[in-house]
């Protein structure tokens, strides 16, 4: 296995540790089988760090651990390249060129904590009259990152506030942003939500398009790192209920806490990793965690109107409206053509 310290967890149901556990029994039936894992060291967690901490320099160990700097392995690498990297980012260069595990990176949360928050077999929770719901979107232009959305509701039991995830959507690229925004807007309104919070770095491009479908987008007052910071005590204290979504679980577990040069913590995904789903979901949960079951009566009555259109009816109405606009456009072009070329 190559670069096991950076093994991505987004698209796999197995973490690197679980993958190794699955491989070893299969290797037991192959005479003289050997499992080789090569990687630059990274954080002090995961299977590479575990193997190093348990077996490096230990006589009689069943696992042989080799650690060597880049220039020991390949003397053709110029020392000047190593020196420049150390000057630019000391901690990163020590990991990449000197084979040292980083001291400035730590795991965000224990996987067992996240797994215990998952409601197994529950993939979505329908709208319940009387509850207040909060939506958070992490937009994307449709080229590299996913466009994601999370909807959550808050509740209070015995004076303890908690948050429940009720809906999550992910649209993987490539996609047409306007079509994704339409579908997300309809889903949000199905929970009687007409204002959503967006990742503060999303820019202005989705605001107008969401407005066209009756949803107001407000930029988040908190950065992504601050959202993750505020979500951590909710997760650790068991005050969060998650839907059964393995990609969500993997992204939350793949988050890392880093210490910048100034000593300030930041939380983000690992190199080559993704956190689009985690960002939208934890953003919605943090918003909902401060809200109890109380609600606005006028808003509830508006939502619980028997004449309220369903999701399918809204889609059909919008499709008819688009056809009408297209017919008007074609008629206008035909009239203009006749004016330019009268017979």
C-alpha positions as CSV (number, residue, x, y, z in Angstrom):
1,X,0.0,0.0,0.0
2,X,1.5,3.3,-1.1
3,X,1.2,6.5,1.0
4,X,-0.9,4.9,3.6
5,X,-0.5,7.9,5.9
6,X,-2.5,9.9,3.4
7,X,-5.0,7.2,2.5
8,X,-8.3,9.0,1.7
9,X,-11.5,7.8,3.5
10,X,-14.2,9.7,1.6
11,X,-15.2,7.1,-1.0
12,X,-14.5,3.9,0.9
13,X,-16.6,2.2,3.5
14,X,-13.3,1.0,5.1
15,X,-10.8,3.2,6.9
16,X,-7.1,2.3,6.3
17,X,-7.0,0.5,9.6
18,X,-10.0,-1.6,8.7
19,X,-8.6,-2.3,5.2
20,X,-5.5,-3.7,6.7
21,X,-7.5,-5.9,9.1
22,X,-9.4,-7.3,6.1
23,X,-6.2,-8.0,4.1
24,X,-4.3,-9.9,6.8
25,X,-6.7,-13.0,7.0
26,X,-6.6,-13.3,3.2
27,X,-2.8,-13.3,3.3
28,X,-2.7,-16.0,5.9
29,X,-3.5,-18.6,3.2
30,X,-0.6,-17.5,1.0
31,X,2.8,-19.0,1.9
32,X,5.4,-16.3,2.7
33,X,3.0,-13.5,2.0
34,X,4.3,-10.0,2.7
35,X,2.4,-6.8,3.2
36,X,4.4,-3.7,2.3
37,X,3.3,-0.2,3.2
38,X,5.3,2.7,2.1
39,X,4.6,6.3,2.9
40,X,5.9,9.7,4.1
41,X,5.0,10.0,7.8
42,X,2.2,12.4,8.6
43,X,0.1,12.7,11.8
44,X,0.6,10.7,15.0
45,X,-2.5,8.6,14.3
46,X,-3.6,5.9,11.9
47,X,-2.0,2.6,11.0
48,X,1.4,4.0,10.0
49,X,1.9,5.7,13.3
50,X,0.6,2.7,15.2
51,X,3.1,0.4,13.4
52,X,5.9,2.8,14.0
53,X,5.1,3.3,17.7
54,X,4.7,-0.4,18.4
55,X,7.4,-2.0,16.3
56,X,10.2,0.5,15.4
57,X,13.5,-0.5,16.9
58,X,11.9,-3.4,18.8
59,X,13.9,-6.6,18.7
60,X,11.9,-9.8,17.8
61,X,9.0,-7.8,16.4
62,X,7.0,-9.5,13.7
63,X,6.8,-6.2,11.8
64,X,9.9,-4.6,10.3
65,X,9.8,-0.7,10.2
66,X,12.3,1.2,8.1
67,X,12.6,4.9,8.6
68,X,15.1,7.0,6.6
69,X,15.3,10.6,5.3
70,X,14.9,11.3,1.7
71,X,18.6,11.8,0.9
72,X,19.5,8.6,2.7
73,X,17.2,6.7,0.3
74,X,18.2,8.8,-2.7
75,X,21.5,10.8,-2.5
76,X,20.8,12.4,-5.9
77,X,18.2,14.7,-4.2
78,X,20.0,18.0,-3.7
79,X,20.4,19.2,-0.2
80,X,19.4,22.7,-1.3
81,X,15.9,21.5,-2.1
82,X,15.6,20.1,1.4
83,X,16.9,23.3,3.0
84,X,14.5,25.5,1.0
85,X,11.5,23.3,2.0
86,X,12.5,23.5,5.7
87,X,12.8,27.3,5.5
88,X,9.4,27.6,3.9
89,X,7.5,25.2,6.2
90,X,9.5,23.5,8.9
91,X,6.9,21.0,10.1
92,X,5.8,19.9,6.6
93,X,9.4,19.5,5.4
94,X,10.4,17.4,8.4
95,X,7.6,15.0,7.4
96,X,8.3,15.0,3.7
97,X,12.1,15.0,3.7
98,X,13.3,13.9,7.2
99,X,10.8,11.1,7.8
100,X,9.5,12.6,11.0
101,X,5.9,12.5,12.2
102,X,4.3,15.9,12.5
103,X,3.7,17.5,15.9
104,X,1.3,20.1,14.6
105,X,-1.5,17.7,13.3
106,X,-3.9,15.7,15.4
107,X,-7.1,13.8,14.8
108,X,-10.3,15.8,15.1
109,X,-12.5,13.1,16.8
110,X,-12.5,9.4,17.6
111,X,-14.4,7.3,15.1
112,X,-16.3,5.5,17.7
113,X,-17.9,8.8,18.9
114,X,-19.2,9.5,15.3
115,X,-20.3,5.9,14.7
116,X,-22.3,6.0,18.0
117,X,-24.2,9.1,16.8
118,X,-25.5,7.4,13.7
119,X,-29.1,6.2,13.5
120,X,-28.5,2.9,11.7
121,X,-30.9,2.3,8.8
122,X,-32.3,5.9,8.9
123,X,-31.3,7.7,5.7
124,X,-33.7,10.7,5.9
125,X,-36.3,12.0,8.3
126,X,-39.5,13.6,6.9
127,X,-40.9,17.0,7.8
128,X,-42.7,17.1,11.1
129,X,-45.2,20.0,11.7
130,X,-44.2,22.3,14.6
131,X,-40.4,21.8,14.4
132,X,-38.1,24.5,13.2
133,X,-35.5,23.4,10.6
134,X,-32.2,24.9,9.5
135,X,-30.4,24.4,6.2
136,X,-26.7,24.9,5.4
137,X,-25.3,24.7,1.9
138,X,-21.7,24.3,0.6
139,X,-21.9,25.4,-3.0
140,X,-19.6,24.3,-5.8
141,X,-19.2,25.3,-9.4
142,X,-19.5,21.7,-10.6
143,X,-15.9,21.0,-11.6
144,X,-14.0,19.6,-8.6
145,X,-15.9,19.7,-5.3
146,X,-19.3,18.4,-4.5
147,X,-22.3,20.7,-4.0
148,X,-23.8,19.7,-0.6
149,X,-26.7,20.5,1.7
150,X,-27.6,19.5,5.2
151,X,-30.9,20.1,7.1
152,X,-31.2,19.8,10.9
153,X,-33.6,20.5,13.7
154,X,-33.1,21.2,17.3
155,X,-34.8,19.7,20.3
156,X,-34.6,19.8,24.1
157,X,-35.0,17.1,26.6
158,X,-34.6,17.6,30.4
159,X,-33.0,21.0,29.7
160,X,-30.4,19.6,27.4
161,X,-30.3,20.9,23.9
162,X,-29.4,18.6,21.0
163,X,-29.6,18.5,17.2
164,X,-30.8,16.0,14.7
165,X,-29.8,15.7,11.1
166,X,-32.9,15.0,9.0
167,X,-31.7,15.4,5.4
168,X,-28.4,15.5,3.5
169,X,-27.7,15.9,-0.2
170,X,-24.5,15.6,-2.2
171,X,-24.1,16.3,-5.9
172,X,-20.7,15.1,-7.2
173,X,-19.1,16.8,-10.2
174,X,-19.6,17.3,-13.0
175,X,-23.0,18.9,-12.8
176,X,-24.9,22.0,-13.9
177,X,-25.0,24.3,-10.9
178,X,-28.4,25.9,-11.8
179,X,-30.1,22.5,-11.9
180,X,-28.6,21.4,-8.5
181,X,-29.6,24.7,-6.9
182,X,-33.2,24.2,-8.2
183,X,-33.4,20.7,-6.6
184,X,-31.8,21.8,-3.3
185,X,-34.1,24.8,-3.1
186,X,-37.2,22.6,-3.5
187,X,-35.9,20.1,-0.9
188,X,-35.2,23.0,1.6
189,X,-38.7,24.4,1.1
190,X,-40.2,21.0,1.7
191,X,-39.0,21.5,5.3
192,X,-40.7,24.9,5.4
193,X,-37.3,26.6,5.2
194,X,-37.0,29.8,3.2
195,X,-33.6,31.0,4.4
196,X,-30.4,29.0,4.3
197,X,-26.9,29.6,5.5
198,X,-24.0,29.2,3.1
199,X,-20.3,28.6,3.5
200,X,-18.8,32.1,3.8
201,X,-16.3,31.4,0.9
202,X,-19.1,30.4,-1.6
203,X,-19.2,33.9,-3.1
204,X,-22.2,35.5,-4.7
205,X,-22.9,33.1,-7.6
206,X,-25.5,30.9,-5.8
207,X,-27.3,33.8,-4.1
208,X,-29.3,35.1,-7.1
209,X,-30.1,31.6,-8.4
210,X,-31.5,30.4,-5.0
211,X,-33.5,33.6,-4.8
212,X,-35.1,32.7,-8.2
213,X,-36.5,29.6,-6.4
214,X,-37.7,31.4,-3.3
215,X,-34.8,30.7,-1.0
216,X,-32.7,33.5,0.6
217,X,-29.0,32.6,1.1
218,X,-27.1,34.2,4.0
219,X,-23.3,33.8,4.4
220,X,-22.2,32.0,7.5
221,X,-20.9,34.2,10.3
222,X,-18.5,31.4,11.2
223,X,-15.6,30.0,9.2
224,X,-15.5,26.3,8.4
225,X,-12.9,25.8,11.1
226,X,-15.1,27.6,13.7
227,X,-18.1,25.4,12.7
228,X,-16.0,22.3,13.3
229,X,-14.8,23.6,16.6
230,X,-18.4,24.3,17.8
231,X,-19.6,20.9,16.6
232,X,-17.0,18.9,18.5
233,X,-18.6,19.2,22.0
234,X,-22.0,18.4,20.5
235,X,-20.5,15.1,19.1
236,X,-18.5,14.2,22.1
237,X,-21.4,14.8,24.5
238,X,-23.8,12.6,22.4
239,X,-26.1,15.6,21.6
240,X,-26.1,14.9,17.9
241,X,-28.1,12.4,15.8
242,X,-26.6,11.6,12.4
243,X,-28.2,9.9,9.4
244,X,-26.8,6.6,8.1
245,X,-24.3,8.0,5.6
246,X,-20.9,6.4,5.4
247,X,-19.4,9.2,3.4
248,X,-20.4,11.7,6.0
249,X,-18.9,9.6,8.8
250,X,-15.6,9.2,6.9
251,X,-15.4,12.9,6.2
252,X,-16.0,13.8,9.8
253,X,-13.4,11.3,11.0
254,X,-10.9,12.4,8.4
255,X,-10.9,16.0,9.8
256,X,-7.6,17.2,11.4
257,X,-6.7,19.8,13.9
258,X,-3.6,21.8,13.0
259,X,-1.6,24.3,15.0
260,X,-0.4,27.3,12.9
261,X,2.8,29.1,13.5
262,X,1.1,31.7,15.6
263,X,-0.3,28.9,17.9
264,X,-3.9,29.2,16.6
265,X,-5.8,26.0,15.9
266,X,-7.5,25.3,12.6
267,X,-9.6,22.3,11.6
268,X,-9.8,21.1,8.0
269,X,-9.7,17.9,5.9
270,X,-6.4,16.0,5.4
271,X,-4.3,16.5,2.3
272,X,-6.1,15.1,-0.8
273,X,-9.2,14.7,1.3
274,X,-12.7,16.2,1.1
275,X,-15.1,17.7,3.7
276,X,-18.0,19.0,1.5
277,X,-20.6,16.8,3.2
278,X,-19.2,17.3,6.7
279,X,-19.2,21.1,6.2
280,X,-22.9,21.3,5.2
281,X,-24.0,18.8,7.9
282,X,-22.1,20.1,10.8
283,X,-23.0,23.7,9.8
284,X,-26.7,22.8,9.9
285,X,-26.3,20.9,13.3
286,X,-24.5,23.8,14.9
287,X,-27.3,26.2,13.8
288,X,-29.9,23.9,15.1
289,X,-28.2,23.1,18.4
290,X,-29.2,26.4,19.9
291,X,-32.9,26.1,19.0
292,X,-35.6,24.3,21.0
293,X,-38.9,22.9,19.8
294,X,-40.5,26.4,19.9
295,X,-41.6,27.8,16.6
296,X,-43.3,30.8,14.9
297,X,-47.0,30.1,14.7
298,X,-47.6,32.2,11.6
299,X,-44.8,30.4,9.8
300,X,-46.1,27.0,10.9
301,X,-49.6,27.7,9.7
302,X,-48.3,28.8,6.4
303,X,-46.4,25.6,6.0
304,X,-49.2,23.4,7.2
305,X,-51.6,24.8,4.7
306,X,-53.5,21.9,3.0
307,X,-53.1,23.8,-0.3
308,X,-49.3,23.8,-0.1
309,X,-47.7,22.3,-3.1
310,X,-45.8,19.1,-2.7
311,X,-42.2,18.7,-3.9
312,X,-43.3,16.9,-7.1
313,X,-46.0,19.5,-7.8
314,X,-43.5,22.4,-7.4
315,X,-41.1,20.6,-9.9
316,X,-44.0,20.2,-12.4
317,X,-45.0,23.8,-12.0
318,X,-41.4,25.0,-12.5
319,X,-41.1,22.8,-15.6
320,X,-44.3,24.3,-17.1
321,X,-43.1,27.8,-16.3
322,X,-39.8,27.1,-18.1
323,X,-41.7,25.7,-21.2
324,X,-43.9,28.8,-21.2
325,X,-40.8,31.1,-21.1
326,X,-39.1,29.2,-23.8
327,X,-42.2,29.4,-26.0
328,X,-42.4,33.1,-25.5
329,X,-38.8,33.5,-26.4
330,X,-39.2,31.6,-29.6
331,X,-42.3,33.6,-30.5
332,X,-40.4,36.8,-29.9
333,X,-37.5,35.7,-32.1
334,X,-40.0,34.7,-34.8
335,X,-41.7,38.1,-34.7
336,X,-38.3,39.9,-34.9
337,X,-37.3,37.8,-37.8
338,X,-40.5,38.7,-39.7
339,X,-40.0,42.4,-39.0
340,X,-36.4,42.2,-40.4
341,X,-37.6,40.3,-43.5
342,X,-41.1,41.3,-44.3
343,X,-42.7,39.4,-47.2
